[in-house]
């Protein structure tokens, strides 16, 4: 009979013969037996396989001499209570076969600690390290929790397009998508003016889509169309920003979670974001205990306490005007401590400001809301209270990261929206379909965007967002 395969995370003591398949982390040979630590990715500790020389078969004895760190193996045996103190159970193996060899002299991950910078240069192998495997498991758990939360709240999951002709943020830093042969510059069709004279640019009417196309920076506008029919929706997919940014918190390709709710205002968006984060972080605390313990030990001593606080403590809500006042009072004490000491109404908060509010002032996740219109996107709803000086927008700031979520109530009044678009020189024609939502049965609606990798770095307590995604894309780097 074939032995049932067991994942090491689910291994428990039993009489039956089971099979373990994974990669060797360490080998220790003694006079009468060998210890082989095997990891199959299902948890951090893997399982210790004990091979007593007097009971294993002959082929196993031959294999033991060829075992190296990194080789893949298939072991069969019984799971018993562990003799050593380090683990609860171990595999008392009757046979072990090498599936794929791994030469120790050339394997880049031979047993020593590596810097995260070095591991980025071998991103195809780095999931075999404790740190990156733990990040991957936490990331997977978070993704599942996000879907579970929204599905549980009755939201519909919408897949918005990755190729778009509109720039949602008005930020303009987008990747072009084209099939024009840019390796043969002479062949490019040139744009012409009314008189037929050639202009500097390309005639995108000749391109694949008949116009200029880009990779999306957000699924929000598409999400709004479905919210205005299905009520509550969310998108969860990749987004792209061609920003020349080399910080530890920016990627050129990253994932966004973007819920959109009809018949909703800014308060509903804040309530939903808070409930979602509490649910997702709660799931990780429950399911990824071993991984969180590891992060707490090696990366962020206060991690567990901080995550517990997210789940159990209400988030602070603070108006932008008040946040500015608190910052001004603090900076006045010693402006030289700050990279950006000039803060006034209209300042777009820098990371150091966001982190001071979350970490020092409130020691809590904090929603800052009612931002000045001048620093926010065109689609955000003007506040009636102050004659439109501020908009119904919010950012959620968290300790260790700064901004994690940005959202707003959308401008549902057709005339106000068209005015704002004209002020910003946006071509109203380009957004005809977006304005139709206001033309036909418009409703107050609100939503937000959560940068998924930022959430991963926050929950794992790791510094660099490039370690929160399998293959990071940033200026100068698209390896693997």
C-alpha positions in Angstrom: 0.0 0.0 0.0 1.2 3.5 -0.7 1.8 5.7 2.4 -0.5 8.7 2.7 1.3 12.0 2.1 1.2 14.4 5.1 2.1 18.1 5.2 4.5 18.8 8.1 2.2 21.5 9.4 -0.5 18.8 10.0 1.8 16.0 11.2 0.4 14.2 14.3 1.2 11.0 16.1 -0.4 7.9 14.5 0.1 4.2 13.8 -0.1 4.5 10.0 2.8 4.7 7.6 2.9 8.2 6.1 5.1 9.9 3.5 6.8 13.3 3.8 8.1 15.2 0.7 10.2 18.3 1.0 13.6 19.9 1.0 16.5 19.1 3.4 17.5 21.9 5.7 20.1 20.1 7.8 21.7 16.7 8.1 23.3 15.3 11.3 25.0 11.9 11.2 25.8 10.0 14.4 27.2 6.5 15.0 23.9 4.6 14.9 21.4 7.0 13.3 21.0 10.2 11.2 18.8 13.3 11.8 17.4 15.0 8.7 15.4 18.2 9.0 12.9 18.3 6.1 10.8 21.4 5.2 7.9 21.2 2.8 6.8 24.8 3.0 3.6 24.2 4.9 5.2 25.6 8.1 8.5 27.0 9.4 9.8 24.2 11.5 9.3 21.4 9.1 9.8 17.9 10.6 12.8 16.0 11.9 13.2 12.6 10.3 15.1 10.1 12.4 16.9 7.3 10.4 18.1 4.5 12.7 20.7 2.6 10.8 19.6 -0.8 12.0 16.0 -0.5 10.8 16.2 1.5 7.5 16.5 -0.4 4.2 19.8 -0.8 2.2 19.0 1.9 -0.4 18.3 4.4 2.4 21.8 3.8 3.8 23.3 4.6 0.5 21.2 7.8 0.1 22.3 9.1 3.6 25.8 9.8 2.4 24.5 11.9 -0.5 22.2 14.1 1.5 23.0 17.8 1.3 21.2 21.0 2.3 18.7 21.9 -0.4 18.2 18.5 -1.9 14.6 17.2 -2.2 13.6 14.0 -0.6 10.7 11.6 -0.1 10.7 9.9 3.3 8.3 7.2 4.6 7.7 6.2 8.2 5.7 6.7 11.3 5.0 10.0 13.1 5.9 9.5 16.8 6.2 11.8 19.8 9.6 13.4 19.6 12.4 12.3 21.8 14.2 15.6 21.7 12.9 18.8 23.3 12.8 21.0 20.2 9.8 19.6 18.4 6.6 17.9 19.4 6.6 15.1 16.8 9.1 13.6 14.5 9.2 11.0 11.7 10.7 7.7 12.6 11.7 6.8 9.0 11.9 3.4 7.4 13.0 4.7 4.0 14.3 7.9 2.4 15.0 8.6 -1.2 16.6 11.7 -2.8 14.3 13.1 -5.5 16.6 15.9 -6.7 20.2 16.4 -5.8 21.6 19.8 -4.7 25.4 20.2 -4.9 26.5 21.9 -1.7 29.5 23.7 -3.3 27.3 25.7 -5.7 24.0 26.0 -3.9 23.7 29.8 -3.0 21.7 29.1 0.2 24.1 26.7 1.8 23.5 27.0 5.6 24.4 30.5 6.7 22.4 33.6 7.3 22.0 35.9 4.3 21.0 39.6 4.1 17.6 40.4 2.6 19.5 42.5 0.0 21.5 39.5 -1.2 18.3 37.4 -1.3 16.7 39.8 -3.7 19.4 39.0 -6.2 18.3 35.3 -6.0 14.6 35.9 -5.7 13.9 32.6 -7.5 15.4 30.7 -4.6 14.6 33.0 -1.7 11.2 31.4 -0.8 13.4 28.5 0.6 14.6 30.8 3.4 12.7 31.1 6.7 12.0 34.8 6.3 10.6 34.8 2.7 8.6 31.6 3.2 7.0 33.1 6.3 6.2 36.3 4.4 4.6 34.2 1.6 2.4 32.2 4.0 1.3 35.4 5.8 0.6 37.1 2.4 -1.5 34.1 1.3 -3.4 34.1 4.5 -4.1 37.8 4.2 -5.3 37.4 0.6 -7.7 34.7 1.6 -9.0 36.8 4.5 -9.6 39.8 2.3 -11.8 37.7 0.0 -13.5 36.0 3.0 -14.3 39.3 4.7 -15.8 41.0 1.6 -17.7 37.9 0.5 -19.1 37.6 4.0 -20.3 41.2 3.9 -22.1 40.5 0.6 -19.7 42.4 -1.7 -19.3 41.2 -5.3 -15.8 40.6 -6.6 -15.2 42.5 -9.8 -12.2 42.1 -12.1 -11.4 45.5 -13.6 -9.1 45.8 -16.7 -5.3 46.0 -16.5 -5.2 47.9 -19.8 -6.8 51.3 -19.7 -6.9 54.6 -21.5 -7.6 56.8 -18.5 -5.4 57.9 -15.6 -7.4 57.5 -12.5 -5.3 59.5 -10.1 -4.4 62.3 -12.5 -0.8 61.5 -11.4 0.2 60.8 -15.0 3.0 58.3 -14.2 1.8 55.3 -16.3 3.4 52.5 -18.3 2.5 52.6 -22.0 1.1 49.5 -23.7 1.8 49.4 -27.5 2.4 47.1 -30.4 4.0 49.8 -32.5 7.5 48.7 -33.6 9.6 51.1 -31.5 12.8 49.3 -32.5 12.3 50.7 -36.0 11.8 54.4 -35.2 11.5 55.4 -38.9 8.5 53.1 -39.3 6.4 54.8 -36.5 3.2 56.5 -37.8 3.5 60.2 -37.0 0.6 62.3 -35.7 -0.4 65.1 -38.1 -2.1 68.5 -37.5 -5.1 69.8 -39.4 -3.0 70.8 -42.4 -1.4 67.3 -42.5 1.9 68.6 -41.2 3.8 66.0 -39.2 3.9 66.6 -35.4 6.6 65.4 -32.9 4.4 62.5 -31.5 3.1 59.2 -32.7 -0.3 58.6 -34.3 -1.9 56.2 -31.8 -4.9 55.7 -34.1 -2.5 53.2 -35.8 -1.8 51.4 -32.6 -3.4 48.2 -31.4 -6.3 49.8 -29.5 -6.7 52.7 -31.9 -5.5 55.1 -29.2 -2.9 55.5 -26.5 -3.2 52.7 -23.9 -1.6 52.2 -20.5 -1.3 49.8 -17.6 -3.9 50.7 -14.9 -3.0 52.7 -11.8 -6.2 51.7 -10.1 -9.4 49.7 -10.5 -11.5 52.3 -8.8 -13.3 54.0 -11.7 -14.3 50.6 -13.1 -15.3 49.5 -9.6 -17.6 52.5 -9.4 -19.5 51.4 -12.5 -20.4 48.1 -10.8 -21.1 49.6 -7.4 -23.7 51.8 -9.1 -25.5 48.6 -10.1 -24.5 45.8 -7.7 -24.4 48.0 -4.5 -21.2 46.8 -2.9 -18.2 45.6 -4.9 -14.4 45.2 -4.5 -11.5 44.7 -6.8 -8.3 42.9 -5.8 -5.6 42.9 -8.5 -2.3 44.3 -9.8 -1.8 48.0 -10.4 1.2 49.8 -12.0 2.9 53.1 -11.3 5.9 54.3 -13.4 7.2 56.5 -10.6 11.0 56.8 -10.4 10.9 56.0 -6.7 13.6 53.9 -4.9 12.1 54.0 -1.4 11.4 51.0 0.8 7.6 51.6 0.5 7.1 51.9 -3.3 6.9 49.3 -6.1 6.2 49.8 -9.8 3.9 46.7 -9.8 1.8 46.1 -6.7 -1.6 44.8 -5.7 -4.5 46.9 -4.6 -7.8 46.0 -2.7 -10.4 48.5 -3.8 -13.9 48.3 -2.3 -16.7 50.6 -3.5 -20.0 51.0 -1.8 -23.2 52.6 -3.1 -25.5 54.7 -0.9 -22.4 55.3 1.4 -20.5 58.2 2.8 -17.0 58.7 4.2 -17.9 57.3 7.6 -19.1 54.0 6.0 -15.8 53.7 4.2 -13.8 54.3 7.4 -16.0 51.8 9.3 -15.6 49.2 6.5 -11.8 49.6 6.3 -11.5 49.3 10.1 -13.6 46.1 10.2 -11.7 44.6 7.2 -8.3 45.2 8.8 -9.4 43.8 12.2 -10.8 40.7 10.5 -7.7 40.1 8.4 -5.1 40.7 11.1 -7.2 38.6 13.4 -7.0 35.7 10.9 -3.2 36.0 10.7 -2.8 36.0 14.4 -4.9 32.8 14.6 -3.4 30.9 11.6 0.2 32.1 11.3 1.3 32.0 14.9 4.7 30.3 14.3 5.6 32.8 11.5 4.6 35.8 13.6 6.7 34.5 16.5 9.7 34.4 14.1 9.1 38.0 12.9 8.7 39.1 16.5 12.1 37.5 17.3 14.1 38.7 14.4 12.5 41.8 12.9 10.2 43.6 15.3 10.1 42.9 19.0 6.8 44.7 19.6 5.0 43.0 16.6 2.5 40.8 18.5 1.4 43.6 20.8 0.9 46.0 17.9 -1.2 43.5 15.9 -3.3 42.7 19.0 -3.9 46.4 19.4 -5.2 46.6 15.7 -7.7 43.9 16.4 -8.8 45.0 19.9 -8.6 48.8 20.0 -10.8 51.2 18.1 -9.0 53.2 15.4 -8.5 56.9 16.2 -10.3 59.4 13.9 -8.7 62.9 13.5 -9.6 65.8 11.2 -6.8 66.9 8.9 -6.9 70.5 10.4 -6.3 69.0 13.9 -3.5 66.8 12.6 -1.8 69.9 11.2 -2.2 71.7 14.5 -0.7 68.8 16.5 2.2 68.6 14.1 2.9 72.3 14.2 3.0 72.2 18.0 5.4 69.2 18.0 7.7 70.6 15.2 8.0 74.0 17.0 9.7 72.2 19.9 12.7 71.3 17.7 12.4 71.9 13.9 15.9 70.5 13.2 14.6 66.9 14.0 12.3 67.0 10.9 13.1 66.5 7.3 10.0 68.5 6.4 9.4 71.1 9.2 7.1 73.3 7.2 3.6 72.1 7.9 0.5 74.2 7.2 -3.1 73.7 5.9 -2.5 72.4 2.3 0.6 70.4 3.2 0.6 66.9 1.8 1.7 64.9 4.8 5.1 63.2 4.4 5.9 59.7 5.8 7.6 61.2 8.9 4.4 63.2 9.7 2.2 60.2 9.2 4.4 58.0 11.3 4.6 60.6 14.1 0.8 60.8 14.3 0.3 57.0 14.3 3.3 56.0 16.5 3.9 58.9 18.9 0.8 61.1 19.1 -1.9 58.4 19.1 0.1 55.1 19.4 -2.7 53.6 17.3 -4.0 53.2 13.8 -5.5 56.6 12.9 -7.9 57.9 10.2 -7.0 61.4 9.1 -10.0 62.9 7.2 -11.3 66.0 5.5 -8.2 66.8 3.4 -7.6 70.1 1.5 -9.1 69.9 -2.0 -5.8 71.1 -3.5 -3.9 67.9 -2.7 -6.5 65.3 -3.5 -7.9 63.7 -6.7 -10.6 65.2 -8.8 -13.3 62.6 -8.1 -13.4 63.3 -4.3 -16.5 65.0 -3.0 -16.3 68.6 -1.9 -17.3 69.2 1.7 -20.4 71.5 2.0 -19.4 72.7 5.5 -16.4 74.8 4.4 -17.4 75.8 0.9 -15.4 73.1 -0.7 -12.1 74.0 0.8 -11.7 70.4 1.9 -12.9 67.2 0.4 -14.5 64.1 2.0 -11.3 62.1 1.9 -9.4 59.9 4.4 -6.1 58.2 4.9 -5.5 55.5 7.4 -2.1 55.8 9.0 -0.5 52.9 10.9 2.6 52.6 13.1 5.7 51.5 11.3 4.3 52.1 7.8 2.5 55.4 7.6 -0.3 55.4 5.0 -1.9 52.1 4.5 -5.4 53.0 3.1 -6.6 56.0 1.1 -10.2 56.6 0.4 -13.1 59.1 -0.1 -16.7 59.7 -0.7 -16.9 60.3 -4.5 -18.4 63.4 -6.1 -21.8 62.2 -7.2 -23.1 65.7 -8.4 -22.6 66.0 -12.1 -22.2 69.8 -12.3 -19.7 69.9 -9.5 -17.6 67.1 -11.0 -17.5 68.6 -14.5 -16.4 72.0 -13.0 -13.6 70.2 -11.1 -12.4 68.4 -14.2 -12.3 71.6 -16.2 -10.2 73.3 -13.4 -7.7 70.5 -13.7 -7.6 70.5 -17.5 -9.0 67.0 -17.7 -10.7 66.2 -21.0 -14.4 65.7 -20.1 -14.8 63.6 -23.3 -12.3 61.0 -22.1 -14.4 60.4 -19.0 -17.9 60.4 -20.7 -18.7 56.9 -19.3 -17.7 58.0 -15.8 -19.9 61.0 -16.0 -22.8 58.8 -17.2 -22.8 57.3 -13.7 -23.8 60.7 -12.5 -26.2 61.3 -15.4 -28.3 58.2 -14.9 -29.5 57.4 -11.4 -26.5 58.9 -9.5 -26.0 57.8 -5.9 -23.7 58.9 -3.1 -21.0 56.3 -3.0 -17.6 55.9 -1.3 -14.6 53.6 -1.4 -10.9 53.2 -0.6 -7.7 51.6 -1.8 -5.5 49.4 0.3 -1.9 48.8 -0.8 -1.7 45.0 -0.3 2.1 44.8 0.0 2.1 47.6 2.5 -0.3 45.5 4.6 2.0 42.5 4.3 5.1 44.6 5.5 3.0 45.9 8.3 1.8 42.5 9.5 5.2 40.9 9.2 7.1 43.8 10.7 9.6 43.9 7.8 11.1 47.1 6.6 11.2 46.8 2.8 8.2 46.4 0.6 10.5 44.6 -2.0 10.4 41.6 0.4 6.6 41.5 0.5 6.0 40.3 -3.1 7.5 37.3 -4.9 9.3 39.3 -7.6 9.6 43.0 -6.9 9.4 45.5 -9.8 11.1 48.8 -9.3 13.1 51.3 -11.3 16.0 49.5 -12.9 14.8 46.0 -11.8 12.5 43.5 -13.6 14.5 40.4 -12.9 13.1 36.9 -13.0 
